[in-house]
Amino acid sequence: MIITQVEAGHKIQLPAEWAMEFGLEKIVALEKTVAGILVRPCETMSWDEVFAKKLPMGQNVFALDLSEVSGDDFLSE
């Protein structure tokens, strides 16, 4: 067990050997659990990789029926 200080901005410093061992570079995923906070490596993606998995738009174009929607539907108290 290693004890570390929570710095300004809620930052903590992980031991360098832990970061290297678990591949914690640049971006990590945090998960709140009953036992505490789980830190996991998070893979980064380029925009090309993001858009490569984008679903293509279908050929079936449909029109929305806005006949029952008025500007009053967007007003709040």
N, CA, C and O of each residue as an XYZ file, in Angstrom:
308
protein
N       0.855     -1.177      0.000
C       0.000      0.000      0.000
C       0.895      1.233      0.000
O       1.890      1.303      0.721
N       0.516      2.198     -0.824
C       1.219      3.481     -0.866
C       0.224      4.563     -0.491
O      -0.907      4.570     -0.976
N       0.641      5.466      0.361
C      -0.208      6.588      0.747
C       0.340      7.829      0.056
O       1.546      8.076      0.064
N      -0.558      8.608     -0.542
C      -0.142      9.813     -1.253
C      -1.055     10.972     -0.887
O      -2.161     10.768     -0.387
N      -0.598     12.152     -1.132
C      -1.333     13.369     -0.794
C      -2.269     13.763     -1.929
O      -1.917     13.634     -3.102
N      -3.455     14.241     -1.584
C      -4.358     14.824     -2.573
C      -3.979     16.296     -2.679
O      -4.119     17.054     -1.719
N      -3.497     16.693     -3.855
C      -3.008     18.050     -4.070
C      -4.138     18.966     -4.499
O      -5.265     18.519     -4.713
N      -3.834     20.249     -4.624
C      -4.823     21.222     -5.088
C      -5.396     20.766     -6.427
O      -4.674     20.229     -7.268
N      -6.674     20.978     -6.617
C      -7.326     20.543     -7.848
C      -7.672     19.064     -7.833
O      -7.964     18.487     -8.881
N      -7.643     18.446     -6.666
C      -7.976     17.021     -6.480
C      -7.031     16.107     -7.260
O      -7.450     15.057     -7.748
N      -5.776     16.492     -7.379
C      -4.792     15.695     -8.106
C      -4.066     14.760     -7.158
O      -3.802     15.096     -6.004
N      -3.747     13.568     -7.675
C      -2.888     12.638     -6.949
C      -1.763     12.217     -7.892
O      -1.932     12.223     -9.112
N      -0.642     11.859     -7.336
C       0.476     11.402     -8.149
C       0.641      9.908     -7.935
O       0.831      9.446     -6.810
N       0.566      9.159     -9.027
C       0.747      7.716     -8.957
C       2.227      7.390     -8.992
O       3.003      8.112     -9.619
N       2.630      6.321     -8.332
C       4.022      5.895     -8.440
C       4.353      5.590     -9.908
O       3.565      4.943    -10.597
N       5.497      6.046    -10.383
C       5.881      5.901    -11.788
C       5.862      4.439    -12.233
O       5.435      4.127    -13.344
N       6.330      3.543    -11.356
C       6.366      2.124    -11.755
C       4.953      1.558    -11.923
O       4.749      0.678    -12.758
N       3.983      2.036    -11.159
C       2.599      1.593    -11.328
C       2.042      2.091    -12.658
O       1.404      1.338    -13.393
N       2.288      3.360    -12.960
C       1.787      3.933    -14.209
C       2.345      3.171    -15.405
O       1.617      2.882    -16.355
N       3.632      2.846    -15.358
C       4.245      2.098    -16.464
C       3.693      0.679    -16.538
O       3.380      0.186    -17.622
N       3.576      0.028    -15.394
C       3.109     -1.370    -15.351
C       1.699     -1.517    -15.909
O       1.405     -2.480    -16.618
N       0.824     -0.561    -15.587
C      -0.572     -0.663    -15.997
C      -0.891      0.130    -17.263
O      -2.042      0.154    -17.699
N       0.106      0.775    -17.855
C      -0.116      1.515    -19.093
C      -0.972      2.753    -18.904
O      -1.782      3.087    -19.768
N      -0.801      3.433    -17.789
C      -1.589      4.626    -17.499
C      -0.877      5.845    -18.076
O      -0.072      6.488    -17.402
N      -1.182      6.147    -19.318
C      -0.542      7.259    -20.006
C      -1.598      8.237    -20.507
O      -2.592      7.825    -21.105
N      -1.396      9.489    -20.275
C      -2.216     10.594    -20.771
C      -3.657     10.548    -20.283
O      -4.057     11.396    -19.485
N      -4.445      9.585    -20.739
C      -5.873      9.540    -20.386
C      -6.171      8.232    -19.665
O      -5.736      7.162    -20.091
N      -6.917      8.330    -18.571
C      -7.357      7.147    -17.839
C      -8.866      7.207    -17.650
O      -9.475      8.273    -17.736
N      -9.452      6.062    -17.395
C     -10.873      5.978    -17.082
C     -11.011      5.801    -15.576
O     -10.346      4.951    -14.984
N     -11.870      6.598    -14.958
C     -12.128      6.491    -13.522
C     -13.488      5.857    -13.312
O     -14.456      6.210    -13.985
N     -13.561      4.928    -12.385
C     -14.827      4.266    -12.078
C     -15.043      4.327    -10.573
O     -14.182      3.921     -9.792
N     -16.191      4.835    -10.181
C     -16.545      4.932     -8.766
C     -17.131      3.589     -8.331
O     -18.100      3.112     -8.923
N     -16.551      2.983     -7.307
C     -17.042      1.709     -6.799
C     -17.339      1.850     -5.307
O     -17.012      2.866     -4.693
N     -17.945      0.847     -4.745
C     -18.238      0.850     -3.313
C     -16.932      0.899     -2.510
O     -16.871      1.516     -1.447
N     -15.901      0.249     -3.028
C     -14.617      0.188     -2.328
C     -13.764      1.429     -2.528
O     -12.828      1.653     -1.760
N     -14.058      2.246     -3.539
C     -13.252      3.439     -3.791
C     -13.258      3.802     -5.262
O     -14.261      3.611     -5.950
N     -12.155      4.320     -5.742
C     -12.028      4.744     -7.128
C     -11.105      3.785     -7.863
O      -9.995      3.505     -7.411
N     -11.574      3.286     -8.997
C     -10.797      2.378     -9.819
C     -10.248      3.173    -11.001
O     -11.005      3.846    -11.700
N      -8.937      3.099    -11.229
C      -8.277      3.805    -12.327
C      -7.873      2.770    -13.365
O      -7.152      1.819    -13.062
N      -8.348      2.967    -14.605
C      -8.042      2.017    -15.678
C      -7.399      2.741    -16.854
O      -7.654      3.926    -17.065
N      -6.563      2.035    -17.625
C      -6.035      2.650    -18.833
C      -7.190      2.916    -19.808
O      -8.162      2.162    -19.847
N      -7.079      3.966    -20.572
C      -8.120      4.327    -21.528
C      -7.444      4.555    -22.871
O      -6.567      5.410    -22.993
N      -7.848      3.799    -23.868
C      -7.259      3.939    -25.190
C      -7.747      5.226    -25.845
O      -8.926      5.571    -25.767
N      -6.837      5.917    -26.480
C      -7.218      7.107    -27.223
C      -7.448      6.720    -28.676
O      -6.883      5.746    -29.174
N      -8.282      7.497    -29.342
C      -8.599      7.237    -30.741
C      -8.398      8.511    -31.547
O      -8.647      9.615    -31.062
N      -7.953      8.347    -32.758
C      -7.862      9.493    -33.654
C      -9.257      9.748    -34.235
O     -10.134      8.889    -34.154
N      -9.451     10.921    -34.815
C     -10.752     11.209    -35.429
C     -11.031     10.248    -36.574
O     -12.186      9.890    -36.804
N     -10.008      9.826    -37.292
C     -10.211      8.853    -38.368
C     -10.771      7.546    -37.814
O     -11.647      6.935    -38.425
N     -10.265      7.117    -36.651
C     -10.768      5.892    -36.028
C     -12.194      6.071    -35.528
O     -13.005      5.149    -35.616
N     -12.503      7.248    -35.006
C     -13.865      7.515    -34.522
C     -14.853      7.456    -35.679
O     -15.887      6.793    -35.592
N     -14.528      8.154    -36.763
C     -15.454      8.215    -37.886
C     -15.492      6.922    -38.689
O     -16.451      6.695    -39.427
N     -14.484      6.071    -38.568
C     -14.491      4.787    -39.263
C     -15.602      3.893    -38.730
O     -16.121      3.043    -39.454
N     -15.969      4.084    -37.466
C     -17.010      3.258    -36.853
C     -18.373      3.938    -36.882
O     -19.344      3.402    -36.349
N     -18.453      5.105    -37.493
C     -19.711      5.843    -37.552
C     -20.700      5.078    -38.422
O     -20.341      4.579    -39.488
N     -21.928      4.990    -37.969
C     -22.946      4.292    -38.734
C     -23.321      5.111    -39.964
O     -23.562      6.314    -39.857
N     -23.372      4.475    -41.124
C     -23.779      5.214    -42.316
C     -25.269      5.542    -42.250
O     -26.061      4.791    -41.681
N     -25.628      6.668    -42.837
C     -27.040      7.040    -42.876
C     -27.757      6.123    -43.851
O     -27.229      5.800    -44.915
N     -28.935      5.717    -43.493
C     -29.716      4.831    -44.342
C     -30.352      5.572    -45.513
O     -30.356      6.802    -45.563
N     -30.882      4.808    -46.439
C     -31.540      5.370    -47.610
C     -32.960      5.818    -47.295
O     -33.537      6.618    -48.031
N     -33.524      5.309    -46.209
C     -34.906      5.626    -45.852
C     -34.971      6.970    -45.143
O     -34.699      7.066    -43.946
N     -35.326      7.986    -45.874
C     -35.461      9.317    -45.302
C     -36.902      9.460    -44.834
O     -37.832      9.105    -45.558
N     -37.086      9.974    -43.640
C     -38.438     10.138    -43.126
C     -38.616     11.575    -42.671
O     -37.649     12.266    -42.352
N     -39.847     12.006    -42.648
C     -40.146     13.369    -42.219
C     -40.770     13.314    -40.830
O     -41.565     12.423    -40.536
N     -40.411     14.259    -39.989
C     -41.005     14.334    -38.666
C     -42.346     15.044    -38.754
O     -42.488     16.021    -39.489
N     -43.316     14.562    -38.015
C     -44.620     15.209    -37.963
C     -44.592     16.224    -36.829
O     -44.689     15.860    -35.657
N     -44.458     17.494    -37.184
C     -44.382     18.549    -36.187
C     -45.705     19.296    -36.048
O     -45.744     20.388    -35.482
N     -46.774     18.721    -36.554
C     -48.056     19.419    -36.545
C     -48.596     19.642    -35.130
O     -49.367     20.575    -34.908
N     -48.204     18.803    -34.176
C     -48.721     18.943    -32.823
C     -47.728     19.640    -31.890
O     -47.959     19.695    -30.682
N     -46.646     20.163    -32.421
C     -45.628     20.835    -31.619
C     -45.745     22.330    -31.853
O     -45.830     22.791    -32.992
N     -45.747     23.081    -30.759
C     -45.780     24.531    -30.887
C     -44.627     25.117    -30.075
O     -43.950     24.395    -29.343
N     -44.409     26.401    -30.200
C     -43.373     27.060    -29.431
C     -43.620     26.978    -27.942
O     -42.684     27.041    -27.145
N     -44.899     26.835    -27.558
C     -45.244     26.729    -26.136
C     -44.656     25.471    -25.502
O     -44.452     25.430    -24.289
N     -44.379     24.444    -26.312
C     -43.843     23.204    -25.774
C     -42.439     23.407    -25.217
O     -41.971     22.579    -24.436
N     -41.762     24.470    -25.590
C     -40.410     24.719    -25.148
C     -40.336     25.713    -23.984
O     -39.247     25.996    -23.483
N     -41.477     26.239    -23.554
C     -41.491     27.186    -22.460
C     -41.506     26.426    -21.127
O     -42.147     25.382    -21.004
N     -40.807     26.953    -20.154
C     -40.825     26.340    -18.828
C     -41.240     27.403    -17.819
O     -41.170     28.602    -18.089
N     -41.664     26.946    -16.678
C     -42.141     27.875    -15.647
C     -41.028     28.592    -14.974
O     -41.269     29.407    -14.083
